[in-house]
Amino acid sequence: MKLSLRGIVFSALMAAILVLFGYISIPIGFSPVPITLQTLAIMLAGGLLGPLYGFLSIALVVVLTALGFPLLHGTGGLAVLLGPTGGYVVIWPFAALLIGLLLSKVHIRGFTGYFIAFIIIELFGSLLIYVTGVPWLAYRYNMTLSNAMIQGFYPYIIGDLIKAVFATIIIAPVRTVYPPQRLTNHVHSGVIKAN
């Protein structure tokens, strides 16, 4: 499989948006997990770029962070991925991948299309991330899973729902005009097309 130049450029742009959204961070006193817009970037990556480039854009940030680049809240290195929020971060690329895969099966038109898209974006752009994030938080802080839910899940539900609504409102009209294959100039046969 070959990558298109346009797809690589949009992946880099989405990676930059993820990094930028990480700086919009609101700490909450009782939890080591801040409120950020990073999950919105993951939703947009999968929804706008499709599974391949959505995955690549987010994986780029995760890998570069692991290598020491200060891309997540101005910090980097393996310590970030092994820290209390690491369980959330490592699943990000797969969340974008699944959003891209499942949205490709949906015609986002009318209320039903928007609602299905919203459910996909919420399930995989938000709830899936807690599947690895909350247990890792519990492990790192040696707390019970119920306490980890209180510190790493419940405070974020409303915000995640709002982000999923905004992501759906952004993704739906863009995909109508620029589906991921057109936006990234990617042809599934593996042929590179560049303008």
C-alpha positions in Angstrom: 0.0 0.0 0.0 1.3 3.4 -1.0 0.5 6.7 0.6 -0.5 9.8 -1.2 1.4 13.1 -0.7 -1.9 14.8 0.2 -2.8 12.2 2.7 0.6 12.6 4.4 0.2 16.3 4.5 -3.3 16.1 6.0 -2.1 13.5 8.5 0.7 15.8 9.6 -1.9 18.7 9.9 -4.2 16.5 12.1 -1.2 15.5 14.2 -0.4 19.2 14.7 -4.1 19.8 15.7 -3.9 17.0 18.3 -0.7 18.5 19.8 -2.3 22.0 19.8 -5.5 20.7 21.4 -3.4 19.2 24.2 -2.4 22.7 25.3 -6.1 23.5 25.9 -6.0 21.7 29.2 -8.1 22.2 32.4 -6.7 20.3 35.4 -9.3 19.1 37.9 -8.0 18.9 41.4 -9.0 15.4 42.4 -7.7 13.6 39.2 -4.4 13.4 37.4 -6.4 13.4 34.1 -7.0 16.9 32.8 -9.9 18.0 30.6 -8.6 18.5 27.1 -9.7 18.7 23.5 -7.5 15.9 22.4 -10.3 13.4 22.0 -12.0 15.9 19.6 -8.9 15.7 17.4 -9.0 11.9 17.5 -12.7 12.0 16.4 -11.9 14.4 13.6 -8.8 12.4 12.4 -10.8 9.2 12.0 -13.9 10.9 10.7 -12.2 13.2 8.1 -9.1 11.3 7.1 -10.5 7.7 7.1 -9.0 4.7 8.9 -5.5 4.7 7.4 -4.6 8.3 7.6 -6.6 8.8 10.8 -4.5 6.1 12.4 -1.2 7.4 11.0 -1.9 11.0 12.1 -2.5 10.0 15.7 0.1 7.2 15.8 2.7 9.8 14.6 2.1 11.9 17.8 2.2 8.8 20.1 5.4 7.4 18.6 7.2 10.8 18.5 6.1 11.4 22.1 7.5 8.0 23.1 10.8 9.0 21.4 11.0 12.1 23.6 9.4 14.9 21.6 7.5 17.2 23.9 4.1 16.8 22.1 1.7 16.0 24.9 1.1 19.0 27.1 4.7 20.0 26.4 6.1 16.7 27.7 7.5 13.7 26.0 9.3 10.4 26.5 8.3 6.9 27.6 7.5 8.3 31.0 4.4 10.0 29.5 3.1 6.8 28.0 3.9 4.9 31.2 2.4 7.6 33.4 -1.2 7.7 34.8 -2.7 8.9 31.5 -0.7 6.5 29.3 -3.5 4.1 29.1 -5.7 6.7 27.4 -2.9 7.8 24.9 -1.9 4.4 23.6 -5.4 3.6 22.3 -5.8 6.9 20.5 -4.6 5.7 17.0 -6.9 2.6 17.2 -9.9 4.8 18.1 -9.2 7.0 15.0 -8.9 3.8 12.9 -12.2 2.3 14.1 -14.0 5.6 13.6 -12.7 5.8 10.1 -13.6 2.2 9.3 -17.1 2.4 10.7 -18.1 5.8 9.3 -17.1 4.6 5.8 -20.2 2.2 6.1 -22.6 5.0 7.0 -24.4 7.5 4.7 -24.4 10.5 7.0 -27.7 12.1 5.7 -30.7 13.0 7.7 -31.3 12.6 11.4 -30.7 8.8 11.3 -27.3 9.2 9.5 -26.2 11.9 11.9 -27.3 9.9 14.9 -25.5 6.7 13.8 -22.4 8.8 13.1 -22.6 10.4 16.5 -22.9 6.9 18.2 -19.8 5.7 16.3 -17.8 8.8 17.2 -18.9 8.7 20.8 -18.3 4.9 21.2 -14.9 4.8 19.6 -13.6 8.4 20.1 -14.5 8.5 23.7 -15.7 5.3 25.5 -13.2 3.0 23.9 -10.4 5.2 25.2 -11.6 4.6 28.8 -11.4 0.8 28.3 -7.6 1.0 28.5 -7.3 4.4 30.3 -9.2 3.7 33.4 -7.6 0.3 34.3 -4.2 1.7 33.6 -5.0 4.7 35.9 -6.1 2.2 38.6 -2.9 0.2 38.2 -0.5 3.3 38.3 -2.2 4.7 41.4 -2.8 1.3 43.0 -6.5 2.2 43.4 -9.7 0.2 42.9 -11.4 0.2 39.6 -14.4 2.1 41.1 -12.1 4.8 42.3 -10.4 5.0 39.0 -13.8 5.4 37.4 -14.5 8.3 39.7 -11.2 10.0 38.9 -10.8 9.0 35.2 -14.2 8.5 33.7 -17.3 10.0 35.3 -16.1 13.7 35.3 -15.5 13.6 31.5 -18.8 12.0 30.2 -20.7 15.3 29.5 -17.6 16.9 27.9 -17.1 13.9 25.7 -20.7 13.9 24.6 -20.4 17.6 23.6 -17.2 16.9 21.7 -18.9 14.0 19.9 -21.7 16.3 18.9 -19.3 19.0 17.5 -17.3 16.3 15.7 -20.4 14.9 14.1 -21.5 18.4 13.0 -18.1 19.1 11.5 -17.5 15.6 9.9 -20.9 15.1 8.3 -20.9 18.0 5.8 -17.2 17.7 5.1 -17.5 14.0 4.2 -20.4 14.8 1.9 -18.2 17.1 -0.2 -14.8 15.6 0.6 -15.0 11.9 1.5 -11.7 10.6 3.0 -10.5 9.1 -0.3 -11.0 12.4 -2.1 -9.6 14.5 0.8 -6.4 12.4 1.1 -6.2 11.5 -2.6 -5.9 7.9 -1.6 -6.9 5.1 -3.9 -7.4 1.7 -2.2 -5.6 -0.1 -5.1 -2.4 1.3 -3.8 -1.8 3.8 -6.6 -0.4 7.2 -5.7 -2.3 10.1 -7.2 -0.9 13.5 -6.6 -2.0 16.9 -7.7 
